[in-house]
Amino acid sequence: MSLSPKFLRLTGCCAFFVFASAFAAVQPSVAPEASAVVRHNPQTDPPPMLQDFDSYVDSARSTFNVPGIAVAIVKDGKVVFEQGYGLREVGKPEKVDAHTLFAIASNTKAFTAAALQMLAEQGKVDMDARVTDYLPWFQMSDPYVTHEMRVRDLLAHRSGLSLGAGDLLYWLPTSYTTKDVVERLAKVPLTNGFRSHYAYDNILFAVATLIIEKASGQSYADYIHDHIFKPVGMDESLIDMTYLKPGMDYATGHALSDFKDLKPVPPMAWLNDPGAGGIYASVHDLAKWMNVQLAGGELPGVGLDGKPRYLFSQDSQNQMWSMLTPIPVSKPPIPELEPLMPIFSGYGEGWFLSDYHGQKLVWHTGGWPGMVSRVTLVPGLKLGVVVLTNQESGAAFNAVTYRVLDAYLNSGTKTDWVAIYDKAVKHAHGDADESWSKHEAARDPNSKLSLPLSGYVGTYRDPWYGDVIVSNDNGKLRMRFGKTKQLVGTMTPWQNDTFIVRWDDRALNADAFVTFNLDMDGHVREVRMQPVSPLTDFSFDFQDLRLVPLKEAEASAKAD
């Protein structure tokens, strides 16, 4: 969601803080398209620095190979600007406009946090109660963490799980249910101390999803629709892609297959962890969401009694925007990005917190197959900007966001963030090339497999993911993840007993090393995996798998 240089997805979003999202793959080939009709609010206009904003956004599209971008800006409760640029899908004529729906991915997390706080205001949830008070069967891999995990902890990325732990349970889509996912947390290893430091996760938002459903008596989708979308006026927004219908105004995601060829990717539904990501929304609707956030939860208009209406209270918002987990501030990969280095950085409840030019920022990013986005609020100025894109380029949404922020916070300097992020992306690709060169240099081309191909065939089980099958298909080894239809690929020998699995779906950009460890009798004892490229999204957490032959796994389970 990270911090993958590639997606910056669910989020993900912050191992290298804002700098990491510059590392998305690029291939400059998208030509500027005529922008959609601009929808300005007649009561206000953007600042002078944004007079050339159309050409600036199109330069970001072209540089970072993004077919379509949508942007909205709000200020002092007004919609200053909302507009679309480019195409919903390459090769098709439909253009992006302010009403085009995009997957907002981890920007969904703020909705989940708001839902819990709203239920807390009704006395249906206690944010400081134990998770087991609501889900008695809930279990982490450590009894102490199970006992001490509070509802608020689910939103703060401080559980002791490693970055993206357990994401393979739903990324890519699997056949597990949300309850299945949460039950499997008992087997996901903790690699850090509880509440000791920041490590981005998605899986605990599945737990939050179940608490919302139990406390409200509604499905997560119905609760968000009835209690957030409707009162805010987000009439265009959908809880996930299964609600998309032919003829709707929605964008198609695009990815660089093998990190080079831009192609559409199929939409994905995250039905077994909806609280972490999956909402589809337009910048038109997200402008409304930002204005409610900037108004301290106050909704537009008044109630039947003539009094203001609130989605949530100012106190709830203070809790969501208070730092729970500090995040170390990392040095940027190139000097030109140093002006973005914050004084402080942290995570609240479903929001990142940092600063820029003396102003507190409340923000989040989202990454999805083929789409990435960013929502940024400046509470002190009642300013908000949202950037939605249909390509996996965090560099594009950051370059556009910081041009808008500069227009309000740093009007004396007009920085070309497109050029700077372009340099950062190329720097990241240079590091990835160097990583591959090191692997090639360490490879022994004369090494041989210890076993015939049949010796590696079998079903292997990981305690938290489940089964991975290796088969011999006409003299080639094939790997298939039992619960993930898209994770199917061919294994080719690398050296010794290590293979590289190259997935059939080349848009995944997630090829992995597969190493078979043998016992003293020459039988496979364990299988370990690791992404080949540092540009692979962190949610492909292959490195956390501990695969053992099925018979040994079943024997171990019986012994437990």
N, C-alpha and C positions, 0 to 999 in steps of 0.2 A: 501497500500500500504506500521495506521501509516503507531500509532505505535504499530501496533499490534505486540505483541510478536509472533504471529503465522506466518504471511506472510512477514511482512515488505514489503508491496507492493508498488503499484503505487506511490508504492509506494510508494510508500510510504516509509517513510524512516527515520524519525528522531525524535521521541519524546524523546527517550533516546539516541539520536545520534547513533553512531555505535553500542552501546551496545544493543539496543533493538533487533536488528536482531539476537542476540544470542539466543533469547527466542523461537526459533522454536521447534515444537514437535519432539521427537526422539524416535526411537525404533530400537536399533542396531541389524540389521538382514541381511543387504546387504553385501554379501561376495565380496571381491575384484575380479575384472575381469581383464583379460589381457588387457593392454592399446592398443589403436589404434596406428597405425604407427605414429611415431613422425615426424613432419615436421619442421626441424630447417632451419634457413637461414644460408647458408654456410659462410657468411661474418662475422658472429658474434655468440657468444655462451653465454648461461646464466652464471651467476656468480657461483662460487664454492658452495655456500650455497644451490643451487638448484640441486646439483648432485643426491640427493635422492628424488627429487620432485615427481617422479612417485609413490613411496611408500607412500609419505606424502599425496598426493591427494587421493589415495586409502584408506588411514586411515580415511580421512575426509568422504569419501563415506560410509565406513563401520560404523563409529561412529554415523553419522547423518542419516543413512538409505537413502542414495541418490543413485538411480540406475545409473544415468549418469551425468558426469561433463565434460565440455569443457573449456579450458583455452587458452588464447593467451597473449603474452607479446611483446610489441614493445619498441624499444630503439633507439634514434637518427635516426628516420626515417626508421629503419629496423625492420622486423619481427624476433624477437629473438626466438620465440617459439610459436607453435600452435599445440594443441593435444586434443584428446578426450579420455575419460576414461569410462568404464562401458557400460551400455546398454541403448538403446533408450527406451525400454519398458521392464519391468519385465516379465519374462516368454517367451521372444522372443529372437532370437539369434543376431539380428542386433545391432552392436556396435556404440557408439558415436564416431565421428571423428571431425576434425576441420571444416568440412563442414556441420555438422548436424545443422538444424534449430531449434531454441528455441524461445518461446515467450519472448521478452525482456521487456514487460510491460512498467513501467514508464521510462525506459531508452529511450523510444520514445519521452519524453518531450524535450530532447535536440535537436531532429530533428525539432520539432515544433518551438522551439525558433530560431533555425538557419533559418528556412523558413521565419519567420517574419522579421528577420534581413536582409535576402537577398532581400525580397520585399521592405524593407525600403531603401536599397541601390539603388534600381531602382526608388525610389520616389513614389511607389505605396502604401506604408504604412508609417505613422509617429508614431514611438514608443511612443511618448508623447502626441499624439492626444487622444481625448476622444473616448471610445468605441462606443458611440452613433453617432460619425461622420461616422462610417462604418455600424453600425447596429442601425438605428434610433429607432427601437422598443425595443432595449435591456433595461432591467429593473432589478435592484436589489430590495430587500424589503425595502430599505431606499432611498428616493429621492436624498439625498446628495451624497450617494455612487454611485448611478446611474450616476449622473452628473459628478462626479470627477474621475470615474474609467477610467484609461488610458490603452492603449494597453499593455504597459510594466507591469502594475499591474497584468495582467492576468497570468503572468509567475512566480510570486514571492511569492504566498501563504501569502498575507498580507491584504486580502480583508475585514476581519471581520467575514467571515464564520467560523464555528467551524470545527474541524478535520473531514475530509471526508464528509462534509455536501453535501447532495444530491446524494451520491454515489448509493443509491438504485434505482435511475432512470436508471442506466445502469449496475450495478453490483449487482447481476447477470444480464445476458442479458435481456433486456426488449423490448417491441414493440414500444417504443418511438423513434422518429427520433432525430437527433442532434438538429434540430430547436425546437422540442418539449422540449427537455431537457433544452435548454437555455431559452426558454420562461417561464419555470417553476421556474427559478431562482427568479422570482419576488415574489414567495411565500416561498422561503427557508429563514428561519430566520437568521439574523446576531446576533452573540452572543458576538462579540468583537468590539473594535473600528477600524475604517478604517485605515489601515497602522500602527496599534498600535503594533502588534506582529505577530509572526509566527504561522500559523495553516495550515497544509498540506491539499490541496484540489485537486480534479481532474476536477471538473465541469467547472472551468473557462478555462480549456484547450479546452473544447467544444466550448466556445466562440471564442478562438483563432483559432480553426479549421474553423469556419464560416468566420472569417476575412480573413484568408488565401484563402479560396475559392472565396470570393467576390473580393479580390484584384487581384488575379491571373487569375480568369476566368476558373479555373480548379477545379476538385474535389481534396480533400486533398490527396487521394491515388495517383492520377496522378501527382500532383505537387511534392510530395516527390519522386516518382519514377523518373520523368523526370529531376528534378533539383537537387536532392541530390544523390539518388542511382546511377544513370547513370554516372555522372561526377566523383564520388568517386570511381566507379568501383565495387559497391556492387551488383554484378550480381546475387547473390544467395538470396538476401533479398526480403521479401514480406511485404506488408503493413498490412495484417492481415491473420487469418487462413483460410478465405474463398478462398485464392489463393493456398492453399495446394492441391496437387494432389496425388493420389495413386502412390506409388513407389518412391516418393521424400524422401530424407534423412532428416527426421525431428523427433524430440523427442516427446514422449508422457508424459504428466504431471502425477505426482503421489501425492496423499495426504493420510494422516493417518485418515481413517474413524473413528469417535469417538475418535480421537487423539491417535489411537493405531494400526490400521490395514492398512498396506500400500496397496493401490489399485490405478490402473490407473483412471484418470478422463478425461472426454471428453474435447476436445479443445473448447475454447470460442472465439467468435469474438466480438469486441467492436465497432460495426458499428455506434453507436450514440454518441461516444466520442473518435474518432480515434486519436486525437491529444494528448490525455493523455496516451495512451498505446495501444499496439496491434501489433506492428511490430514484425515479425519473422525474425531472422538473425542468422548467424553462427559466431563463433569467427574469422573465416577467413575474413569475411566481416567487422566485427567490428574492426579488427586490422587496416584495411584501414581507417575506420572512425576515430579511435584514432590518427593515424598518420596525417590525415588532421587537426584534432583539435590541435595537438601538433605543427604543422607547421604554426599556425596562419591562417588557412584557405587555405593555398597553396595546390594545387592539384599536383599529380605526373606528370612529363613530362612538356612539353611546348606547347604553342599554335602554330597556323600556322605562327604567326609572330615571333616565336622564343622566346617569352617572357613567364614568369611564368603565370600560370593560377590560379585563386583563386575561391574557392566556396563562400567565404565571406571575407571581409577585416579584417585586424588586429584590426581596430577600433571596428568593430562589435563583434569580439571575446572578446575584452576588456569589452564591455558592458555585454556580456553574462556571463563573469567570474568576474564581479564586484558585491560585496555584496549589495543586495537591502533590505534583511530582516535578521536581526541578529537572531540567534537561541541560547537560553541559553544552556550552557554546563552543563550537568547533571552528578552527581556522578554515577559511574558505580555500578551495582548490586553486584559485587564481587571485592575484592581488586586486584585480578590478572589482571583485565582489566584496571587498572589505567594507565598503560603506553600508552594506546590509547586515554587518555583524551586530547583533543586539547586545544590550547591556545585561538583560535577563532573558531567560527562556524556560518555559515549563508547560505543564499540561494541567487543565482543570477537569471539568466534567464534559467530555465530548468536544473540547476546544483546546487548541494551542494558544499559548500566551507569550507575547514577546513585546519588543518595542522598536520604534523606528522614528528617528528625528524627534525624540522627546515625547512621543505619543505611544500609549499602550495599544498594542494590536491584539485582537481576538480573532483567530482564524483557523481554518482547516483546509486540507486538500483531500482529494479523492482520486483513486485510480481504479480503473475497471478495464477489462479487455477492450482496447480500442478507444477508450475515453478517459481523460483526466480533467480535473477541475480545481478551482480554488475559490473559497469565500473568505473575505477579509473585512473586518469591522474595525473602525477607529472610534471607540466610544466617546472620547473627549471632543471629537469634532462632529459627532452624529453622522459619520461617513461610512459607507459600505460599498464594496465593489465585488462582483462575482464574475468569474471568467469560466466558461464551459467550452470544452474542445472535444473534437471527435478523432483525436490521434493521441498516442501515448507520449506526449511531449510536455513534461513539467516546465521545461525551459520557456515554452510559449506562454503558458498561463502566468508564470512569474514575470516575464518581461512586460506583459500587458498590465498586470497588477501594479508593478512598481512605477510604470509611467503615470498611472492614475494617482497613486499615493504621492508621487513627487509633485504633481500638479496642485495638490492641496497642502502638502507638508513641506515641500522643498522647491517652491516655485522659482527660486533664483537659479536652479541648475536643471538643465534638460539633458538627462543622461540617456544614451542609446543602449538601453538594457538588452535589446535584441542582439546587438553586436557582442556585448559582454557575455551573455548567456551562450551565444554561438561559440565563443572561444572556450567557455567552460565545458560545453558538450564535447568539443573536439579533444580537449584535454582528457576527459573521461574515457573517450574511445581510445586514445593513445595508451592509457593505463590498461584498458582491457586487452589491447593488442599485445602489450608487454607481458601480461599475465599468460596469454596463450603461448607466446614465444618461450616463456620459461617452462611451460608444460612440455612443449616440443623438444626443448633442449635436454630435459631430464628423461625423455623417453628412450628406451633401449629398443631399436628397431629389430634386433635379433632375438628378442625375448619370445618365449613360447608359452602357450597355455599349459597349465599343469594337468588338465583333464581334457578328455574329449568333450565336444559340445554337450553331449547327453549328460555329462557329469554336473552341469550347471542347471539343468532343467528341473523344475519343481515349483511347488507353491511355498512361498515364504510369508511369514506373518510378523507384523509389527504390533506391539501391544496396544497402541492407540489408533493407528490407521486401519489395520486389518490386513487383508491378503494382497500380495503382489505375485503374479504368475509369470514364470519364465518358461517358454515353450520352444521347441525346435520346429521351425516351419520351413521345410524343404532346404535344410542345411544352414538356415540362419536362425539365430536366437532372437526371439521376440519377447518384449516385456509388456505386461498389461496390469494396470492397477485395478483391482477387483471392483471398487466402488466408483471409479472415475473413468467414464467412457472415453474422454479425450486423451488420457495418458496411455497411449499405445505406441510402441516404437520398436525399431530394429536395433539390436546390439551388435557392435563391431569391436573386435579385440583392439585394445590399446597397448598394454604391455602386462606381462606376467598374468595375473588373474583379474585384471581390471579391463572393463569394457567401457565404451561410450554408447549410451542409448540416445538415439536421435529420434525424436517424436515425429509421428506421421504429420501432425499439425505443425507446420513450420512457423506459424504465427506465434507459437508459445514462446519461442526464444528461451527454452529451458532445458536444452540437452544436458545430460548429467553423466558423470563418471559413476560406474557401478563396480565395486570391488568385492570379490568373493574371498572370504577368509576360510582357510582349510584347517581341519584338525590333523592330528598326527597320522591318521589313516587315509588321508587324502579325500575326506568328505567335506562338503560345504558346512561350515559351522555358523557363519554369520555373513550377511550382505550389508554393505554400507554404501551410501550414495552421497554425491556432492555435485552441485551445479558446476558446469564447465566454465561458464562466463560470469564475471563479476557484475555484468549488466542484467543478469536474470533477476526477475522480481523476487523479493524476499519471501513471498507467500508460497513459493515452491520450496518448502522447507525439507528438502530431501535429506539434508544432513542430520535431521533429528530422528530419522527412521533407524530402528534396530531390528532388521529383518533376520529371522532364523527359520530353518526348515519347519514345515508345518507340524511334523511329528514331535519335534522337540518343543515347539510352542505349546502344543496340546498337553504334553507331559508336564511342562512347567506350570500351566494353568491348573492342572489337577493337583499338583503339589501345593499350590497356593491355597 
